[in-house]
């Protein structure tokens, strides 16, 4: 994402500083500029439309045909301005407005009238046949139908414009450049309407929006270009959503110093493993070591200990009482609690399995342990439907569910979670009084009030064991002294960065979890280069 200027200081608890706005926060910022500082709204609209036109002329210079689809709000006015600048450059421009001219008001109406005075034809409420013919040509579509204030489902002529453009994209691969946000996407939540228009590129203004980075809206954003439209940063609204950034992650991760030893560099206890799932605990343990932890011990079922002894060279093991079927038993609780007191963080759940005695061990350990915990996999399943019990924990908890696990925690469906990812992540964090890291495309890290969105990573992360690597990575960062919220956000960023670096040499379709561990040192090293 292009970043024209550094963001202003903010007063949140997190170090991450690039604000990601909701629709309300952008409205507040616009109002501060227009009413507070006296910058005319029509000036801001002119700069926004010009930024869109400049991007189009720079990146689509071989095309001389543009179709502008304008709604009746300010987003449509931005489209009118873009159309004028494209026309002035000599390009062929066709403008289709979703509403009759009498329904336009304010700055949008001013720019609509300018087009008329210049002789640039605007066709209002076009028929389906006219749209079909126009969009069958070799043109670039400019989506200025809905802006950041949209929510719900498109209706009427606006819906017809979106459907016609979406058909052109599907049939002809027509590029779409969205003005501020793809039409059909809720800028505040990332939720997407059934009738939405996917963009090739989105040119957004002043600050990126939540809907650009939270799926399913993120799937429709394309490449994101951030344009400066002249609003002074000191007029920016206070944000509660931020974007993870390599520069800031670099500041968070402490290097090993001359005076450090293996105990001061961070001590991680990984508790898990079961018959058929020994790899998960191994991956989490190895990831914790590769992430800089000085000491890592795997607490595992005693009957499986020989397997772990052979797989793990640098990781120590702590054999615990098991059920006789290769699962940790609640009989091991006291020993696990005593061991945890000597560690800085416990990664609980990788490969644990779903034996009811293992689940009982998890719930009792969480209630009594004073050590920070990163809870994953079947550790999460052990507290499904009892999420509120975690708020009584005497130590911080980081939950790392995917959509299915979060659905079980909140007793809903994974489809509901995937449709409303941000809302459900925040709900779980508030209910548990914990940090929730919702895995998947566009990872979300939230404490229920403050949220960080992670832009790194690729589809190669859709592989078994990737979550176990993330668990070990976050546990190592907590053990090294990072605030749990920052450890989760930095861990997600480094995890995605390792996947991105691996994909440069390995086809992302063939990436496996152990590759992520191999590339973690490069991910950490690249942060030092940025710093």
Secondary structure, 3 states (H helix, E strand, C coil): CECCCCCCCCCCCCCCCEEEECHHHHHHHHHHHHHHCCCCHHHHHHHHHHHHHHHHHHHCCCCCEEEEEECCCHHHHHHHHHHHHHHHCCCEEEEEECCCHHHCCHHHHHHHHHHHHHCCCEEECCCHHHHHHHHCCCCEEEEECCCCCCCCCCCHHHHHHHHHHHHHHHHHCCCEEEECCCCCECCCCCCECCCCCCCCEEEEECCEEHHHHCCCHHHHCCEEEEECCCCCHHHCCCCCEEECCHHHHHHHCCCCCCCCCCCCCCEEEEECCCCCCHHHHHHHHHHHHHCCCCEEEEEEEHHHHHHHHHHCCCCEEEEECECCCCCECHHHHHHHHHHHCCCCEEEECCCCCCCHHHHHHHHHHHHHCCCCEEECCHHHHCCCCCHHHHHHCCCCEEECCCHHHHHHHHCCCHHHHHHCHHHHHHHHHHHHCCEEEECCCCCEEECCCCEEECCCCCHHHCCCCHHHHHHHHHHHHHHCCCCHHHHHHHHHHHHHHHHHHHHCCCCHHHCCHHHHHHHHHHHHHHHHHHC
